[in-house]
Amino acid sequence: MRITAVSTLALVLTACPLISTGSAAAQASPVSTISQATEDVKAQAPIQYRIQARLDEKKMTIQGNESITYRNTSKDTLKQLVFHTYADANLSKSTQTTMFKRSNEEISKNNPDKKPEDFLGGIDIEKVTTGGQALDFSNKNQAMTVKLEKPIQPGESVTVQVHFNLKIPYGSQRLSYYKDIINGAHWFPVMSVYDEAKHEWDTKPYSQTFETDYYTSADYEVQFNVPDQYQVMMPGTITTQDDVENGRKVVSTVARNTREFVFFASPNFKVDSVTRNGLTVEYYYFDNQPGKKKIVDGYIDQAFKAIDFFSDKYGKYPYPEFRIVESYVEGVAIEYSRVIQMGQIGINAAPEQDTVFVHEIAHQWFHALIGNDSETESFLDEGFADFSKVYFAEKQGDKLNGFKSIQFDDSTVDKAIASTNDEVGDWASPVYYDKGRQAIYQLYRSVGEEKFDAFMKVYFKRYVYQNATIDGLLQTIEEELGKEARNDMKAALYEPNFVLKPEYQMSNEEKTAYLHDQFQLLYESALTQVPNLPFETMSRVMDKALQGEPLAIVLGDQVSKSANKQQEAMVNQLTTLLDLSGVKYDVIRDRQVLKQKMKKELATSNLIVIGNAKSNGLVQALKSSIMDRATHIGFQWKTIMNQPSAAGAYIIKHPYNQNRLMLHYFWNEDHLSGGSLESFMMKMQESIGFTNAYYQYYVLDKTGKVTLDKKVENPLSKFFAEE
């Protein structure tokens, strides 16, 4: 999973009749058995699921029968089975994950007809049986415990049937429906992992702050009865039987050795499919923009590149298919086995720059193929996935998103990388992702690429289809790379305030150059998010300066001491940002210097002008042209400049250069009052950023409150809003 994301599941089992509500359903033909599947996944998993389900698209419920065969691979005798019923996280708002809180609140505002209870759901277990005999069970706190009639010895198997009804909540969470799509994660009871060392089942509820994806790879056969018009995306080899009853069909799949089984369904999915060298990559998307297929094709091509890279570096992707689904999630992408969920594709999307996309693909190795307890050791999937996306970018020649992005970070976090979700709290991203990938990069640099790649192949082979642990990772490091490498990695993971060794960091000069390139890319990308954005946009001044166009800052020179002090504070704020991003600029404080540069240097420069219009020499010299330019953006220059106590900013084309801009931060009194200065400077900083609205002008009153503005909303701003 990545948060902009963004971050994934039999042999012949006892047949269950196809579920029907209302009129009788036609009996579907038996699903092909796992042994008949064409998937290149040879090992039989210790768990086999056979699920038959029926979607009621009007009530948004699923009625299901599930047959599970469980083989006891432990040395313990088991008297009970435990299943996760994560769908029950939706029984109340207090137990739902908080990562979708903001989007659900936005959805609620835009859909006033939806009641709070519509955003809730849950799973009702009707009965659990074996061989036709009812079994005692309890379903509490997202864990269903089933008491077995006869304990299962090591190596023995048991088959149980679970009958359930699911209510799908409205909204954007992992299990939800919204507009024309159903997100189907956690939709059925799934086997918990048995910890042989602790002699106990994992019964933890789903994390409210991060994720709890800890499963045993299993074999799946699923039959899904849905309306004819629905496209259903699931992992595995999909087949469809039409006309099973009036207006309905059965979509079936066979998926071997799959860690997590999800589905996505919509009547409006279009599918783009490409096959190369025995692998089919499919993208399920909404064909709602001209030229979208071309962008989808670009994403598919990028998926092939990433899968080929990770297959070469770590171990072959073993499945015959990989699927991507477009959905309405915002600010997060989510991984599942053989499937990733992305947000809406923008018409200006650049697949080759979408690092989140590559991060989610990397999760196929670090989550889907190599599992782990993501409640207690999230580093193992998030750290390796984030390192892998950077490794891929580096080898693609992407210097901004390659290893420099790791080397740049010299910050510290007072939490260990090996922290649990509870311990890390709101610091998951800097700890698991940023510091996690940095610790792996340090290992990579310390042993060299050849040895690192060889180690990763051993690690993959040892834990593919299994659940890895940090202890197991460290043991593999010691065996393959030596005790010193193990000790270094252990210290990096378990000691707080980890920082990359100095010899692997950037120099100060390299950092400045890197930040310049990063800011340049950020502004360029952000400004293209809004079609037909006006040329006169305050943020564009920074963009143009980052592109190498000259920039001059001109201050008023006939001012009081108070005004001069305020101007210098503003210049300091601006130049701190400019210096940080490696932008060159000229500051003009003297009117004689201004006169010397007016016709040559300043004619080709973008300008940031500061101060009262009456005391700034440039404004006075070009007043007539400025007024004329201001009229074009709807800014009544003369009227506003005569308003007592008014302050603010406006941007116009340079008075005598159509290709340059002039941004004027003004106030009409001698200086700003103490109460409004802080607001003025905060607005000043906001106006040239790329995370807020794109301003053409704004006016503040004497308290610093906005009384008038003209702006274009920035679609990225919601991702940077404070909680």
N, C-alpha and C positions, 0 to 999 in steps of 0.2 A: 504494500500500500504506500502511496505517496500523497501527501497533502500539499496549489497553484496555483487524479487524483486529481496523485495521487498522486492499492493495492491490490478464492480458487476451489471433483472426487473423480452374473455370478455363475459361478457354476450353476447347474440346474438345481433350482430350489423348488419348494412346494408351490404349485400354481395357485394363484388367487383369482377369483372371478373379477372381471372388469366391473368397476363401480358404476352404478347408475343412480341418478336421482330423477324422479319423475318417470318418463317413459323408459322402457327397457332398452338397454344398449345392446347392439349386436356384439357377439363374442369376437374378439380380435384373434387373429392367428398368433400362435405362440411366437415370442421373441426368439431370435436365433440365440443359441447358447453361447456362452463366452468362448468355448472351445472352437466354435465356428467363426469367430470374429477374425478379421484380417489384421488386427493390430499387432505390431511387433513388440509386445510386452509379454514375455514368456512365463514369468513366474506367477504361480497362483497365490493370490493374497490370502491372508488368514481370515478375512471377513468377506462374505458375499451378501449383497443386497439384491432383492428382487422387489421392485416397487411398482404398483399400479395405482394411478392417481387420476382424478377427474377434476378439472377446473370449472367452477361456476363463475363465469365472467361477469354476471350481473350482481351477484352477492359478494364477489371477490373472496371466495372460499375454495379450499381444496379438500376433497374427501379422498383418503388414501388407505391402501392396504400395503403393508411392508413385511416381507419375509427376510429374516436375517439369519445366516448361518455363521456362527462364531467358533473359531478353533482356539483352544486354550494353548497359547505358545509359551506360557510361563511355567515355572516349576511348582506353582501353588495350585491347590484344589480350590475351585471357585464355586461358591454357593449362590452367587447372584451376578447379574449383569447390570451395568449402569449405562444409560444413554443420556446424551446431552439433548435437552429440549430448548435450544436457544431461542426458538420462536417466542417463548414465554417472556423474553426480555421486553416484549412489546405489550405486556399486560398493563404496564403503567408507565407514565412519562419518567418517573424517577428511576426506572431500571433500564430505559433505553440508552443506547450509546449517545454521548454528547456531541460527537463529531458532526452529526447531521442536525443538530439543534437549530442552528441559524437558518439553514435552508428550509427546514420544516416551518419555522416561524414566518419566513417569507412566503412560503406556499400557503400558509394559513391566511395571511393578509390578503393574498390575491384570490382566495377561494372562501369568501365569508360564509358560504352555504355549508362548509364542512365544520362539523362539531369536533371538540377535543377528543371525543371517544372514537372518531373516525381515524385518528392517527394511532390508535391502539389496535392490538390483535392478540394472537396467542394460539396455542395448540391444545386441543382436547383429546386425551387418550381414551378411546372407548373401551378397549379391552386388549389384553395381551394373552396369547395362547401358545401352546406347544402340543402338536399332535392332537389338536382339537380340545385339549384340556385348558381351562382358564388358569392363569398364573396370578398370584398376588403381586401388586406393584404399587408404587407411590411416586407421584410426580410433584416434586417440591423444589423451588428455587432453581429452576432450569435444569434439573437432574432427575431422571426417571430410574428408579431402582426396581429391578424385577427379581423376585425370589424364585429360584429354580426348584423344581420338584426333586431333581437328582443332581448333586454336585457334579461338575465336570472335572475330570482328572487332567493332568498335563497331557497334551497331545490329543485329547478328545474334543469333539464338536457338539454343538447343540443348535437347533433351529427353532426360532420363535417367530410368531406373527404379531404384528402390532397394527391395530386399526385406529386411525386418527382422523380428526377434522381440524382444519387450519383456517383461521381468519387472517386474511392479509391486511395489514394496516395501510392507510393512505399516507403518502409522503415520499421521502427520498432515502429512507434507511435501507439497509441491505436486503431486508425482506419488506417489500412495499409495492404499491401500485400508484402510478401518477400519470396523468394524461393518458397516453396510449401504450404504456409499457408496464410490465410486471417484473420486478427484480426478485428473483427466487433463490436467496441464500437461506440456510437454516430452516428449511421448510418441512423437514421430517426428522423424527428422532434418529440420532446418529450415535454409533457406539463411542463410548468414552475410551480413553487409553488407560490400561491397567499398568500401574507402577509396581514391578516385581520387587524392587529394592525396598519400597515402603509398604508393600503388601496392601495396596489400596487403589481404588479407582479415582480418576480425576473427576471431581464434582463441582469445580468452580463455575460460577455463572459467567456469562459473557461480560468482558470488560466494558465499563462505561466510558473509560477515557481513551482506550486504544483498541486492541483487538485480542481475541482469544481463539486462535486457530490452531488447534492441537488435535490431530487425528491420526488414525492408522490407515495406510493405503488399503483400498478395498476394491473388489470387483462389483460392478453395477450392471444390472439389467433394469431398465425403466420403461414403462409404458405410460404415456401421458395422453389422456383423452381431452381434446381441446376443440373449440370452434374451428370450422374449416378455414376461416380467414387468418387465423393466427400462425405466425412464424415462431417456432420454438427453437431456441439455441441451447444446447447442452453439450457437455463433453462427450467424446466417443463417436462411434459409428452410427449415424442417424438414418433411420428409415421411416417411411410414412405409409400408413394404411388409410386410404380415403373411404368415405361413405360407410363408416361403421354404424352410423345412425344418421338421421336427418340433420344435415348441417354441421356434422362433427367428424373428426378424424382422430386417429391415434398416432402420435409421434413417439417412436421408440428409439432407444439407444443402448449400445453395449459399450461399456468402458472398463477396461481392466486396469488394475493397479493404479487407481485414481484416488488421490487423498481427500478431495472435497468435491461433492457433487452439487452443482447449482444449475438453475435454468433462468433464461430470460425469454419473455414472450411479448409479442406485439402484433397487431394486425397490419402494421405499417412498416415493418422491417423490409428493407431491400438487402440482398446478400450479394457481395462481391467475393468471388472465389478464384484463387490462383493455386495451381499445383506445380511444384518443382521438385525433382529428384525424390519423388515418393512422399513429399509432405504437402498437405493442402492447408493454406491459410485462408480463413474466411473472415470477412468483416460484415457484421450486421449493423446497418445504419439507416437513418431516416433521409430519404432523398428529397430534402426540403430546400436546397439551394442550387442555383445553376453552377455547373462545374464541380459539383461535390465528388462525383465518381473519380475524377482525376486526383483529387486529394486523397481519397480512400485508397486508390491504387498506389499512391506514394507511401502511405502508411503500411500497406501490405508488403511493398518492396523493402521498407525499413525493417519490418518484422522478420523477413527472410534473412536479411543481413545480420540482425542481432542473434537469431536462433543459430545460424551457421557459426557465428563467432563464439558463442557460449558452448556450442557443441564441440568445437575444436579445442577450446581452452579447458573445459571442465569434464565433459562427457556428453555423448550423443543424446539429443532429444529423442525419446523412444516412441513417441506417439505418432500416428499417421496424420493427425490434424492439430491445428491451433486456431482458436477462435477469439475474435475481438468483438465487443458489443458497445455500441454507442448508447448512452442513456442520458438522463437529465441531472445526474449528480454534478455538483459544481465544487471546484477546489479540492477534489480528491479523486484518485484513481485506485482501483481495487483489483488485487490478484486472486484468482482461484486456480484450481487445477485445470490445465489445458485451456483456460479461458481467462481473459482480462476484461474489466469493465472500465471504459473511459467516459469522459464527459462529451458534450456536444463538440463536433468538429467545426471550427470557424472557417469561413471562406478564405481567410488569409493564413490558415495554419501551415506550418512548415514542418513536415514529418521528420526531416533530418535534424531539426533543432529541438524536437520534443523529447527531452531527456526523461520525463516522467514515463512516457510510453516504453522506453527501453528499460527503465527501472522495473516496471511491471512484468515485462518479458523475462527479466533476470530472475524474478520470483518463481518462474517455472523450475529453476534449479534449486533455489533457496526458499522453500516453502512447499512446493508441489512435489518435487522429486526427493529432495532432502528435507524432511520435516523437522520440526522442533516445537517445544512448548513456548508459544509466543506470549504467554502470560508471564512467564518467569525468565525467559532467555530470548527476548525479541531481537537482540543483537545478531543472533545467528541467521535470521532471514533478512532483516532490514539492513544491517551493516553490510552483509555480503551482496545484497541486491544493489545497494547504492554504490559500493565499490565497483561492482560489475558494470553499471551504467557508465561510470567514469572511465573504466578500463576500455570499454567499447569506444567511447568518444575519443579517447587518446589515440587509439589505433586507427580511427577513421580520419585522423588529422584535425580534429576539432580541439583547438588549443584552449578555447575558453571553457569548455565543459570537460576537458581532459584532466590530466594529473595536476595541472596548475590550480584547479579549483580545490584540490585537496591541500596542496602545498601552501596556498594562501592563508589558510586558517591557523592562526597562532593563539586563538582564544582558549580559555579553560572553562570547564564546567565542573562544579563541585559535586558531581555524582559519577559513580563508576559506570563504565560502559556495560558491565555485566549486571546492572540493576534490574530488578523486576519492574513490571508495569506500575505496581503500587509505589515502589521506591522512587521511580523516575517522575511520576506525576505528570505535569504539563511540559516536561522537558524531553519528551520522547524524540523529537526531531533532532535537536543538537546532540543528544547522547547516542541514540541508536544509529542514526543515519550519518551525521557529520563526523562525530568522533569515532563511530564504529568503522566507517570506511577509511578513516585516517589510520587507525590501528592496523587494518589489513594492508594499507599502502606501505606502512612502515615495515611490515613483514616482507612485502614484495620487494622493497628497495634493499632491505638488509641481506636478502638471499639471492636476489637477481631473478629476472623474468623466467629463465629456463627452469630453475629449481622450484620457483613458485608454481609455475604451471604444472610441473610434474607432481608436486604435492597436492594440488587441487584435484588432479585426476584420481589420486589415491583416496582422497577424502570423499569424492563423489562416489567412487566405486564401493567404498565401505558403507556409506549411509544412504545410497539410492533406495527409495521406497521404505526407508527406515526413519526413525526419529533420532536426530543428532543431539548432542549436549555440548556445552562448553568444555566440560572435562574431556569428552571424546575428541573434540577439536584439538585441545592442547596435547593430548596423548598422540594424536596423528602428527602434529607438528614436531614433537620430540622424536618420534620414530623416523620421520622423513627428513627433517631439517636440523635436528640436534637439540640438545638440552638448553643451550644458550638461547636459541630462537624461542623455545617454549617459555623460558623464564621471562624473556622480554615481552612476549605476548600476554602472559599471565599478568604481569605488572600493568601493562597497558589496559587490560580489561577490568581488573579488580581494584586498582588504585584510582581515587578521584583526581580531577584536575589533569587528566592526560593531555599532553601537548606533543606534537610531532618533534622528533629530534632535530636540532638546529641544522644539521647537515642536509636535511631533506626539505627544509623550508625555503621560501623565496627571500631574496634580498629586498631591501626597501625600494630600490629602483624597479625591480621586477614587479613588486606589489602595485606600485603606482601605474605602471604600464598595463598590468592585468586589470586593475579597477577601471581604467579608462576604457578598455575594450569591453568590459562587462557593462558599464553604464551606457556605452554607445549602443550595444545590442539591446539593452533593456528599453531605452527610449525609442529606438527604432521600432522594436516589436510592439511596444505599448501604443505608439501613435498610429500604427496601422490597424489597430483593433476597431477604429471608428471610421467607417466609409465616409468619404467626402468631408473629413475634418477640416475646418477653416484654416487657411494659411496663418492667419493672425491668431495664434494659440500660444499662451505664455510658455508652456512646456517646450515648445519648439525652439525657443532660444537656446535651451540646454542641448537639445538634439543637434542643432546646427553647430554649436560650439564643439561638441564631441565629434562631429564629422570633420572638424578641422577649420571651419570658417572662423575668421577673427572676431574677437569680442572685446568691447570696451565698456567700462563702467564709468559714468560721468556723474560727479557730485556737484551740488550747488556750492558756490564759493563765497557768496556774499550773505553769510548766515551768522546767527548768534552762536555763542559757545554751546548752548543747550542743543541747538539744531545740529551743530557740527559733531557733537558727541554721539547723538543718535545716528547720524549718517555713518560715522565710523563703525558703530556697532553693527549696522546693517551690512556694510562692506565686509566686515569681518565674518559675518554669518555666510554671506555669499561666497567669499573667497575660500572659506573652509571647505565648502562643498566642491568648488572648482578645483582646488588643490588636491582634494581627495580623489577626484575623478580624472586628474591629469590634464585638465583643460588650461590652455594658455589664455591670458587676458591682460588687458592694460587698464589701469585705474587713473583717471584724470581728475585732479582736484583743483588745478589752477586755471584761471580763465585765459591767460596768455598761452599756455600749452594747448588749451582747447582751440584757440584761434589758429595756432600753427597746424594742428592736425585735422581741422574741420574739413578741408577740401580734399585731402588725400586719404590718410589712414581711415578716418571716420566714415568716409563715403563708401568704403567697402566692408565696414564692420557691422556686425549686429551690436545693438546698443542696449545697455541697461542704465536707465537714467534715474537718479535718486534726488528727491527733494521738492520743495515748494517751487511751482512753475515760475514764480517771479524772481527766484534767486538762483535758478539754474541757467547758466549761460547758453547751453545748447537749446533748451526749450525756448528761450527768448529769441534766439537767432532764427529758429525754424518754426516759430509759432504759427504762422499762417498755414504752412504745409501740414503741420501736425493737426491743426483743427480740421483741415480738409480730409486727411486720412482717417481721423477719428470718426467722422461722419459716416464713413463706409462701414464701420462696425456697429453703428447705432449709438455711439458714445457722444453725448452732448457736451463737448469739451468746455466750451465757454460757460455754460450754465453751471456745470458741476464744479469747475475751478473757482467759481464765485460763491459757492456754498460755504458758509462759516463752519468751521470744525470738521468739514468733510475730509476724508483721506481714502486711499485705495490704490488701484493700479489699472492700467489699460495697456493693450498692445496693438500696435499699428505697423503697417509696412514702413520701412525706413523712409523719411521724408523725400530723399532723392535717390533711392535704390530699391527697385521693385523686388529684388531677390533677398533683401535683408530685412530684419525686424528691429523695432524699437519698443522696449518695454519700460514704462515709466511708473515708478512707485512714488506717489505724491502725497502731500498733505497741504492744507490751505492756511493753517496757522503758522506762527513762527516755528513751532516744534510740536511734536505730539505730546499730549498729556500723559502723565504716568500711568493712568488707568488704561489707556488705549495702546500704549507702545508694545506691550507684550502681545496683544492680539494682532497688531499690525505685522510684527515680525513673524509670528506663527503663520499668518496668512501669506506672507511673502515667501516663506519656505515652501508652503503647500502649493503655491501657484506655479512653481517651476518644476514640481515633482512629476512623476509618472504614475502615481498610485491614487491620485485624487481627480476631481473633475477638471476638465480642460477649460480654463477661463480665457475670455476675451477682455472682460473688465469686471471690476467689482468696486463698490463704494461702501465705506464704513462710516458710522457716526462717531461721536466723541467718546463713546464707551467701547468702541471696537466691534460693534455689532454690524453685520452686513445689512445694508438697506436697499441695495440695488446691485444686480449682477447679470452677466450674460455668460453662460457656460454650456458646455456639452458634457453630458454624463459619461464617465469613464467606466466601461464594463468591468475593468479590473479592480475598481475601488472597493467592491464588496469583499474581496479576498484579503484586503488589508485593514478592514474596519476592526475597531476594537470590540472585544466581546462585551 
